[in-house]
Amino acid sequence: MPKFVRFAKEVWGVNGDGKTEEMLDGIADGTIIMEGGYKVLNHDEVLKILKDSL
């Protein structure tokens, strides 16, 4: 996760300021869950990934 955070900041220019945890449930709700692939994530798993990325 630390490598992903560093990548997001340095490559994509993501600014973490003002990003709050109360936004995460809405982001998880808006995430399109794709069937197929290595693992199909559910809402709670997406939410945990988002929280872990803070």
C-alpha positions as a Markdown table, in Angstrom:
| # | Residue | x | y | z |
|---|---|---|---|---|
| 1 | Met | 0.0 | 0.0 | 0.0 |
| 2 | Pro | 2.8 | 2.6 | 0.7 |
| 3 | Lys | 4.1 | 2.1 | -2.8 |
| 4 | Phe | 0.6 | 2.7 | -4.3 |
| 5 | Val | 0.2 | 5.8 | -2.2 |
| 6 | Arg | 3.6 | 7.1 | -3.3 |
| 7 | Phe | 2.8 | 6.3 | -6.9 |
| 8 | Ala | -0.5 | 8.1 | -6.7 |
| 9 | Lys | 1.1 | 11.2 | -5.2 |
| 10 | Glu | 4.2 | 11.3 | -7.4 |
| 11 | Val | 2.9 | 10.0 | -10.8 |
| 12 | Trp | -0.7 | 11.0 | -10.8 |
| 13 | Gly | -0.3 | 14.1 | -8.7 |
| 14 | Val | -3.0 | 13.1 | -6.2 |
| 15 | Asn | -3.3 | 15.5 | -3.3 |
| 16 | Gly | -4.5 | 13.8 | -0.1 |
| 17 | Asp | -5.5 | 17.1 | 1.6 |
| 18 | Gly | -9.2 | 17.4 | 2.3 |
| 19 | Lys | -9.9 | 13.8 | 1.6 |
| 20 | Thr | -12.0 | 12.5 | 4.5 |
| 21 | Glu | -13.1 | 9.1 | 5.6 |
| 22 | Glu | -16.8 | 10.1 | 5.4 |
| 23 | Met | -16.5 | 10.2 | 1.6 |
| 24 | Leu | -15.4 | 6.6 | 1.4 |
| 25 | Asp | -18.8 | 4.9 | 1.7 |
| 26 | Gly | -20.2 | 6.9 | -1.2 |
| 27 | Ile | -17.1 | 6.1 | -3.3 |
| 28 | Ala | -17.5 | 2.4 | -2.5 |
| 29 | Asp | -21.2 | 2.7 | -3.5 |
| 30 | Gly | -20.2 | 4.2 | -6.8 |
| 31 | Thr | -17.7 | 1.6 | -7.6 |
| 32 | Ile | -18.6 | -0.7 | -10.5 |
| 33 | Ile | -18.1 | -4.3 | -9.4 |
| 34 | Met | -16.9 | -6.4 | -12.4 |
| 35 | Glu | -17.6 | -10.1 | -12.6 |
| 36 | Gly | -14.7 | -12.3 | -13.6 |
| 37 | Gly | -11.1 | -11.8 | -13.1 |
| 38 | Tyr | -8.9 | -13.0 | -10.2 |
| 39 | Lys | -11.3 | -11.9 | -7.4 |
| 40 | Val | -14.7 | -10.3 | -7.4 |
| 41 | Leu | -14.8 | -7.7 | -4.7 |
| 42 | Asn | -17.9 | -6.8 | -2.7 |
| 43 | His | -18.8 | -3.4 | -1.2 |
| 44 | Asp | -17.2 | -4.1 | 2.1 |
| 45 | Glu | -13.9 | -5.2 | 0.5 |
| 46 | Val | -13.8 | -2.1 | -1.6 |
| 47 | Leu | -14.5 | 0.0 | 1.4 |
| 48 | Lys | -11.7 | -1.7 | 3.4 |
| 49 | Ile | -9.2 | -1.1 | 0.5 |
| 50 | Leu | -10.2 | 2.6 | 0.4 |
| 51 | Lys | -9.8 | 3.0 | 4.2 |
| 52 | Asp | -6.5 | 1.2 | 4.1 |
| 53 | Ser | -5.3 | 3.6 | 1.5 |
| 54 | Leu | -5.7 | 6.6 | 3.8 |
